[in-house]
Amino acid sequence: MLRVKPRARVVLHDAKAADTHGWHKRGAEDALEHNKKRLEQLQYTLYAEGVESLLVVLQAMDTAGKDSTIRNVMTAFNPQGCTVHAFKVPNDAERQYDYLWRAHLRVPPRGSIAVFNRSYYEDVLVVRVEKLVGATIWKRRYRHINEFERLLTDCNTRIVKICLHISKDEQKERLEARLEDPAKHWKWDAADLEKRKQWRDYMQAYEAMLARCSTAHAPWYVVPSDRKWFRNFAVSQILVHELESLSPQLPASSVDPEHYRIF
């Protein structure tokens, strides 16, 4: 239901950001806890098998809850087999290479999970809206990204991309909450106000990204995120579905416990 079909036309209506698809808060919270236990089991088996890996890409407008989603859902994973990387403005060293170079460095090894908080998709979002490069350059990046993700998939990395969809009104409330709570002042960035002025441009960039880069091997999911409890549940449900589809198995063992005595 939340998965974007390949080549589908996508429109990010603000009204859909509060959709809960029939779920209620109590039921979703209970399901989240169940899903987190299942994710823990699946990660253990994925790690033990050591054959495939999982890359989770989170993209969203500011305040949609990327950090909160990681804190509330990804903590189900053992940190020994899971890494989280936040992609910020490229540093001097990263600018010496192609824009996908720094992402490829952080792709998870087999048996592991990696979470990208923002990603290489910034190069068809912020770069496009802020006109950091010409249209000829960012338009061809859709093809680059699809081919990059095909390469990763062919090499046993399952890619799950989640767009947290927030409405402009809900973002306003969350930005105001940051100003009202001294404990959240560190999150404040005046640049977010400039991005709000470009809301329509950003929505168009997101819609193009979803339409051009949701593929059978690396799908995009659009998760309504105005209601935090639904967002967390939905993300956990997606991850359970994707990991179960990998069908990880514990490796076969020739050990016969009856042959050993531990004193």
Secondary structure as UniProt FT lines:
FT   TURN            6..7
FT   HELIX           14..18
FT   TURN            21..22
FT   HELIX           25..49
FT   STRAND          53..60
FT   TURN            62..63
FT   HELIX           66..72
FT   HELIX           74..76
FT   HELIX           79..81
FT   STRAND          82..86
FT   TURN            92..93
FT   HELIX           94..96
FT   TURN            99..100
FT   HELIX           101..105
FT   TURN            110..111
FT   STRAND          113..117
FT   HELIX           120..124
FT   HELIX           126..129
FT   TURN            130..131
FT   HELIX           135..154
FT   TURN            155..156
FT   STRAND          157..165
FT   HELIX           168..180
FT   HELIX           182..187
FT   HELIX           191..197
FT   HELIX           199..213
FT   STRAND          220..224
FT   HELIX           228..246
FT   HELIX           257..259
//
